[in-house]
Structure formats: structure tokens, C-alpha cells
Amino acid sequence: MRLGILGTLQLAATMIFAAPVGIFGLTRLTEGDIALGAGAVAIAVAMVVLPQYLTTPGDVPMKIGERVLGAVVKTPDDEDTP
């Protein structure tokens, strides 16, 4: 998966919030509280992974723009280049 500049910044912002939750979960796991620790680690992983694969309402205009731009601008074929 290739991320642009905005995608990279979004991932970094998500990591700022997911890292403490993951660290808390790992700490609870090492102290023996398996249910709370595993739950916190699962939440931290979901915070990072889900936005990469789910379409949010903010993504809809960008996807529409990509489709319109793809329909208007045609990429040149390799055979046409000299």
C-alpha cells in the first residue's frame, strides 16, 4: 500500500494515539491481566489498521475525484511512445 503525504501524516497522527494504548496493553499483559491487556492491544491495532482499509465519509469525495480524473485523463499507451 502506497501512502501519499496526507496519508503518511494521518498514519502518524493515528500512531500518536494508538501507541499509548498499545503500551498500556503490553504492560497489563506482562503484569498478568490477560483480558485487559489483550483487549488494549487489539484496540491499538484496530486504531491503526482499520482506517487504512475502511472507507470513511471523508474519503468519498477523494474517491469520486479520482474516478472522474481517471475517466477524463487517459494514460498514454506504451506502444504510442516513440
C-alpha positions as CSV (number, residue, x, y, z in Angstrom):
1,M,0.0,0.0,0.0
2,R,1.4,3.4,-1.1
3,L,0.7,6.4,1.1
4,G,0.9,10.0,0.0
5,I,1.9,12.9,2.1
6,L,-1.5,13.3,3.7
7,G,-1.8,9.5,4.3
8,T,1.5,9.5,6.0
9,L,0.5,12.4,8.2
10,Q,-2.8,10.7,9.0
11,L,-1.0,7.5,10.0
12,A,1.5,9.4,12.2
13,A,-1.4,11.1,14.0
14,T,-3.1,7.8,14.5
15,M,0.1,6.3,15.9
16,I,0.3,9.1,18.4
17,F,-3.0,7.9,19.9
18,A,-2.5,4.2,19.4
19,A,1.0,3.9,20.9
20,P,0.0,4.7,24.5
21,V,-3.0,2.3,24.3
22,G,-0.7,-0.5,22.9
23,I,2.0,0.2,25.6
24,F,-0.7,0.1,28.3
25,G,-1.9,-3.2,26.9
26,L,1.6,-4.7,26.8
27,T,2.2,-3.5,30.4
28,R,-1.0,-5.2,31.6
29,L,-0.1,-8.4,29.8
30,T,3.3,-8.5,31.5
31,E,1.6,-7.9,34.9
32,G,-0.7,-10.9,34.3
33,D,-4.0,-9.2,33.4
34,I,-4.6,-11.1,30.1
35,A,-8.1,-9.9,29.3
36,L,-7.5,-6.2,29.7
37,G,-4.0,-6.3,28.1
38,A,-5.1,-8.3,25.1
39,G,-8.1,-6.0,24.7
40,A,-6.0,-2.9,24.8
41,V,-3.5,-4.3,22.3
42,A,-6.4,-5.3,20.0
43,I,-7.8,-1.8,20.2
44,A,-4.4,-0.2,19.4
45,V,-4.0,-2.5,16.4
46,A,-7.5,-1.7,15.2
47,M,-6.9,2.0,15.5
48,V,-4.0,1.7,13.0
49,V,-5.3,-1.0,10.6
50,L,-9.0,-0.2,10.2
51,P,-8.6,3.4,8.8
52,Q,-6.3,2.0,6.1
53,Y,-9.0,-0.4,4.8
54,L,-12.3,1.2,5.6
55,T,-13.9,4.0,3.6
56,T,-14.9,6.9,5.8
57,P,-17.2,9.7,4.8
58,G,-14.2,12.0,4.3
59,D,-12.8,9.6,1.7
60,V,-15.8,9.6,-0.5
61,P,-15.1,13.0,-2.3
62,M,-11.5,11.9,-2.9
63,K,-12.6,8.6,-4.4
64,I,-15.1,10.3,-6.7
65,G,-12.4,12.8,-7.8
66,E,-10.0,10.0,-8.6
67,R,-12.6,8.2,-10.7
68,V,-13.6,11.4,-12.6
69,L,-9.9,12.3,-13.1
70,G,-9.2,8.8,-14.3
71,A,-12.1,9.0,-16.8
72,V,-11.0,12.4,-18.1
73,V,-7.3,11.9,-18.3
74,K,-6.1,8.9,-20.3
75,T,-2.7,7.5,-19.7
76,P,-0.7,7.1,-22.9
77,D,-0.1,3.6,-24.2
78,D,3.4,2.2,-24.2
79,E,3.1,1.5,-28.0
80,D,2.3,5.1,-28.8
81,T,5.6,6.4,-27.4
82,P,8.5,6.7,-29.9
